[in-house]
Amino acid sequence: MGRLADLERRAARIRPPVPVVKPALKELSQAIEDLQTAGEHLQVILDQLANAELKAEQLAARVDEFVQVVPVACLWTDSSGVILEANDLAGTLLNISRTRLADKPLLLFFQDRERFFEALNKLSVPGCGPAEIVAVIRPRERRPRVVRVTGRVLEHDNRWCWFLRAGDEIDLPPASLDQ
């Protein structure tokens, strides 16, 4: 702006006055003001973006904390059943670190894989609701366990959520444990 003011003073001293210089300086002055306004507007947008990013990080941390304190083993898979994420209880139930569960097919842990495929097929139908099965899982290097499995397709996510609940109240024919 200082340089522009200097140019305007110098143009005023030119004799005879040049009709092109004053309009060009006026146009340049307007362009500089427009740039300053745009810069201020951009700064407001950057501040809003930084605030939104901070809120998103805080929300992600809250969701991760919530997932870890849910008192049920939870796994998230893609539509083919490949594990994308799991909570600590899922890692404990399957006897493998939750971080190592990623990229493993969930069906590897099912003794009766047909039941798991039935649940996958049911969830593949749009608007079907949850898929529930009782099945035997085989944790790594541990005895098989009977679990109630509930699968859901998440509405606002491309992942499928699976809840595995083990307990004495689940009934399964004894022959299923022998397979």
C-alpha positions, 0 to 999 in steps of 0.5 A, spaced: 500 500 500 505 504 501 508 503 494 502 504 491 501 511 495 508 513 492 506 511 485 500 515 486 504 521 488 509 521 483 503 520 477 500 527 480 507 530 479 507 528 472 506 534 467 502 534 462 498 528 466 498 522 463 490 519 462 492 512 463 496 512 469 491 514 474 486 509 472 491 504 472 493 506 479 486 506 481 484 499 479 491 497 482 488 500 489 482 496 488 485 489 486 489 490 492 483 491 497 480 485 494 486 481 495 486 483 502 479 482 503 480 475 500 486 474 505 482 476 511 476 471 508 481 465 507 484 466 514 477 466 517 476 459 513 483 456 515 481 458 522 474 454 522 478 448 518 483 448 524 477 448 529 473 443 525 479 438 525 480 439 532 473 437 534 474 431 529 480 429 532 477 429 539 471 426 537 475 420 534 479 419 541 472 419 544 469 414 539 476 410 540 475 410 548 468 408 547 469 402 543 475 400 548 470 400 554 464 397 551 463 390 555 462 386 549 467 383 544 466 388 537 469 387 530 469 391 524 469 388 517 468 389 510 462 386 507 467 379 505 468 378 513 475 381 513 477 384 519 478 392 519 478 393 526 477 390 533 476 392 540 481 389 546 475 384 548 475 381 541 483 380 542 482 377 548 476 372 546 480 370 540 487 370 544 490 375 539 492 382 539 487 387 537 492 390 532 494 383 529 486 382 528 486 387 522 486 384 515 485 377 517 478 373 515 473 373 521 471 366 518 478 363 520 475 363 528 469 360 526 469 352 527 462 352 523 463 356 518 457 355 514 453 359 520 458 365 519 457 365 511 449 365 513 450 371 517 454 374 511 449 372 506 443 375 510 447 382 511 448 382 504 441 383 503 439 391 503 435 393 509 435 386 512 436 388 519 441 384 524 444 377 523 444 373 529 447 366 530 450 362 535 456 358 533 463 355 536 469 359 535 476 357 536 481 362 539 488 361 537 491 356 541 485 355 546 479 351 547 473 352 542 467 357 545 460 358 544 458 365 542 452 369 540 454 373 534 450 379 532 452 382 525 450 389 523 451 393 517 453 400 519 448 405 516 453 411 515 459 407 514 462 401 509 464 397 515 460 391 518 460 391 526 460 384 529 458 383 537 461 376 540 458 374 546 460 368 550 457 365 556 454 359 560 447 361 558 448 360 550 445 353 548 448 349 542 448 342 541 454 338 544 455 335 537 457 342 535 463 342 539 466 336 537 467 338 529 
